[in-house]
Amino acid sequence: MSMVQAVAVLVPWLVSAGATPDAGRTDPLAVASRLLGRWVADADQQSPGVTGWSTFEREAQGRVIVRKNHAEYPAANDRPASSHDDLMVIYTEWEKVKADYLDNEGHVIRYVVTAPTGSTLIFLSEEGAPGPRFRLTYTWPSKDALKLLFEIAPPGAPEQFKPYIRASLHRG
């Protein structure tokens, strides 16, 4: 079989194989679709001068949601001003919603995502992974308001989460 014949046979098969699994299925990322759009951090009296934003967009023909996040921290207590950028890719694998987080500091966190209520979304890192365990929780007090809680549990105590970042955001 020539290369042209192989491509002629293979392309229609790939197209039909790619279309079949989604026929009649619901959106597996629907639990995270409330995050879509741009969110701007509200001013916080406990962290004066900190600003930031997040965007959530569908990518890869709707198969993933990509969060881009940026925060600016003013100089304080002999610490120079700094910024933080991260990227999180939300996707499905074996019918589970998962997310991979990467940032400009070299951190990588792998999450399993659950939606215990219609207004709560929890990203929980694997128990037993080296280092601390992480939990990121989003809650929606209203359609255009979002609360974020990022918690860390120390190694050896995977359920003893302590708040690290709290933020309120609004659509922007």
C-alpha positions in Angstrom: 0.0 0.0 0.0 1.4 3.4 -1.0 1.6 6.3 1.5 -1.2 8.1 -0.4 -3.5 5.0 -0.1 -2.7 4.7 3.6 -3.6 8.3 4.3 -6.8 8.0 2.2 -7.8 5.0 4.4 -6.6 6.4 7.7 -8.0 9.9 7.6 -11.7 9.0 7.3 -11.2 6.4 10.1 -9.5 9.0 12.4 -12.3 11.5 11.7 -15.1 9.1 12.4 -13.2 7.6 15.5 -12.8 11.1 16.9 -16.4 12.0 16.4 -18.0 8.8 17.8 -17.1 9.0 21.6 -18.9 12.4 22.0 -22.1 11.5 20.2 -24.9 12.2 22.7 -22.6 12.8 25.6 -23.0 15.7 28.0 -20.1 18.2 28.6 -17.8 16.5 31.1 -16.3 20.0 32.0 -19.8 21.4 32.8 -18.9 21.5 36.5 -16.2 24.1 35.8 -18.0 26.1 33.2 -19.2 28.7 35.7 -15.5 29.8 35.9 -15.4 30.8 32.3 -14.5 34.4 31.7 -12.4 37.1 33.3 -12.2 37.5 37.1 -10.6 40.5 38.8 -9.4 40.4 42.4 -11.3 42.7 44.9 -9.2 44.9 47.2 -8.4 43.2 50.4 -7.7 45.0 53.6 -5.5 42.2 54.9 -3.3 42.3 51.8 -3.2 46.0 50.8 -1.9 46.8 47.4 -2.2 43.2 46.1 -3.9 43.1 42.7 -4.6 40.3 40.2 -6.9 38.6 37.7 -7.7 35.2 36.3 -9.1 34.2 33.0 -10.8 30.8 32.2 -11.2 29.9 28.6 -12.1 26.8 26.6 -9.3 25.5 24.5 -8.5 22.4 22.3 -12.0 22.6 20.7 -13.7 22.8 24.1 -12.0 19.7 25.6 -10.0 21.7 28.2 -10.4 24.9 30.2 -7.3 26.9 30.7 -6.9 29.3 33.6 -4.3 32.0 33.4 -3.6 33.8 36.6 -1.6 36.9 37.5 -1.0 38.7 40.8 1.1 41.7 41.7 2.5 42.1 45.3 3.8 45.4 46.5 7.1 45.8 48.4 6.6 45.1 52.1 8.7 44.3 55.2 12.0 44.4 53.4 10.6 42.3 50.6 10.7 43.8 47.1 7.7 44.1 44.9 7.0 40.9 42.9 4.6 39.2 40.6 3.2 35.7 40.2 2.0 34.0 37.1 0.5 30.5 36.8 -1.4 28.4 34.4 -3.9 25.6 35.2 -5.3 23.2 32.6 -8.6 21.5 33.6 -9.4 18.4 31.6 -11.1 15.0 31.8 -9.3 11.7 32.1 -11.1 8.4 32.4 -14.3 10.3 33.1 -12.8 12.2 36.1 -12.2 15.9 36.0 -8.6 16.7 36.8 -6.3 19.8 36.6 -2.6 20.4 36.3 -1.2 23.7 37.8 2.2 25.2 36.8 3.7 28.5 37.9 6.6 30.8 37.4 8.2 29.5 40.6 8.5 26.0 39.3 5.6 24.5 41.3 3.6 21.7 39.7 0.4 20.5 41.4 -1.9 17.7 40.0 -5.5 17.9 41.2 -8.6 15.9 41.1 -11.7 18.1 40.8 -15.0 17.6 42.5 -18.2 19.6 42.7 -19.9 18.7 46.0 -22.6 21.4 45.4 -23.7 23.5 42.5 -21.9 26.5 43.9 -18.6 24.8 45.1 -15.7 23.4 43.1 -12.8 21.7 44.9 -9.4 21.0 43.5 -7.6 18.5 45.7 -4.0 17.3 45.2 -3.2 13.6 45.6 -2.7 12.2 49.0 0.7 10.5 49.3 2.5 12.7 46.8 5.8 14.0 48.1 5.7 17.3 49.9 2.6 19.2 51.2 -1.0 18.6 50.0 -3.0 21.3 48.4 -6.7 22.2 48.2 -8.1 25.0 46.1 -11.8 25.8 46.6 -14.0 28.1 44.5 -17.4 29.1 45.7 -20.0 31.4 44.0 -22.0 33.6 46.4 -23.6 35.1 43.3 -23.4 34.8 39.5 -20.7 37.6 39.2 -18.8 37.0 42.5 -16.3 34.3 43.2 -14.5 33.3 46.4 -11.2 31.5 46.4 -9.6 29.6 49.3 -6.2 28.0 48.8 -5.1 25.7 51.6 -2.0 23.7 52.4 -1.6 20.6 54.6 1.9 19.7 55.8 3.7 16.5 54.8 2.6 13.6 57.1 -0.7 15.4 58.0 -2.7 15.3 54.7 -6.0 16.4 56.2 -4.7 19.3 58.3 -5.3 22.1 55.9 -4.5 25.6 56.8 -5.6 28.7 54.8 -2.8 30.2 52.7 -4.7 32.5 50.4 -8.2 33.9 50.5 -9.5 36.1 47.7 -12.7 37.6 46.5 -13.1 38.2 42.8 -15.7 39.7 40.5 -16.4 39.4 36.8 -14.4 41.9 34.9 
